[in-house]
């Protein structure tokens, strides 16, 4: 096929530029809304199947100083964050009682501004796991 032609017009300079303005942010939001996280991150199921989630939580549990192990912590937390996009992984994290370790590490990271990225990942991961646990508890109540 032939290449698509794109016309750019500067707003305010050309009186007949009546097309709707499309911003980069609008495009990014539309893409995010369309993508199903269960489909996008399904590859992370392998972490649950081979006990990788448990191993990552154990490795976080062993960290006593995020300053010394900052790079390791960020990499593990990024991977855990992506793994928690999948329901099966969140349920596994609930069953493993990983919240205890994550909360302990959150307390460790809070006093240090240089560890804000670690705290943010921990909060996002904890939120997703707690939300899943609440849904599970609610569904169990409905079954009773």
N, C-alpha and C positions, 0 to 999 in steps of 0.2 A: 504494500500500500504506500500511498504518498504520505510525506510527513505532515503533521498537523500544524496549521499556521496559528500563531498567537499574536493578537494585536494589543499593544499597550497604549493606554491613553492617560495623560496626566489630568487629574481632576482639576476643574476650574479653568483650564486653558482652552479647552475645546467645548463650545456650547452644546454640541450634539452628542456628548458622551453620556448617554442615559442608561447604559448597561449597569447592572448591579455590581458593586465593588466586592471582590472576593479577596479576603485577607488570608495570609498563611495560617494564622491561628484558627480560622474557620475550617480550613482543610484538615488540619491536624485533629480538631475535635470530631469532625465527621468520621475520620479514619478510626479513631479510638472507639467511637460508639458502635461502629460496624463490626469490629473485631471481637469474637467470642473468646474470652480468656481460656476457657476449657480447651478450645481448639488450638489457640495460639501457643499455649504453654504445655500441651499434652506430653511433650518429650520429657518434662520434668517428672512424670509418673515413674520413670526408671529409678529416680532417687528413693522413692518409697519402696519399690519392689526389691531393691538391693540393700535396704537398711541405710541408705545414704543420709536420710533425714536425721535418723538417730545419731549417726556418726558426726554430722555437722553440729548438732546440739551438744554432743559430748565435747567436741573440739572447742566450742564456745565456753562450755562449763570450765574447761581447763585454763582459760585466759584469766589472769589476775590483774594484768596491767595492759589496758588498751593502747597506751602510748607506745609500749614496746612491740605489741602485736597488732598494731593498727591496720596494716595492710591485710594480714590474714583475716582479721575480724570483718573488715569491709567486704572482702571477697566472699567469705562464708555467708554473711548477712545478705549480700546481693543475691546469691544463689538461693538462699532460703526464701527471700522475698518473692522471687519468681516462682519458686516451688509452691508457695502459698496461694498462688492464683488458681490452683486446681483444688477442687473440693476433696478429692481422695487424700491429697497431701495434708490439707488442713485437718481432716478427720484423724489422720495418723498422728499429727502433732498434738491433737487433743488427747488421744489415747496414750501417748507417751508422756503426758503431763509436762510438756516442754515449757509451758508458761512459767513455771517456777524458775527455771534456769534463765529464761529471757528477762523476767522481771529483776532477778538478781543482777544481771549484767546491765540492765537499764539503770539501776541504782548506782552501779559502778561508773557508768559513763556520764551521768547527769552533771556532776560537779565540774567537768572539764569542757570548756567551750570548744577546744580543739577536737573533741569527740562528738560534735553535734551530728555529723553524718551517721555515726554508729547509733546514737540515740534515736535518730529519725527512722532508720531501718528497723530498729528494735520495736519502736512504737507501731509502725505500719504492720509488721509481722504479728505482733501481739494483738492488734486490732482485728486482723483477719481471722486469727485462731479463736479469739474470744467470741467474735460474731458467729463463727461456725458452731462453737460450743453452745451458744444461746439458741441457735436454730435447732440444733440437735435436741436440746432440753425441751424446747417448745414443741417440736414434732413428737417427742416421747410423751408429753402431757396430752397431746391430742389423741394419741393412740389408746390412752388409758380410759 
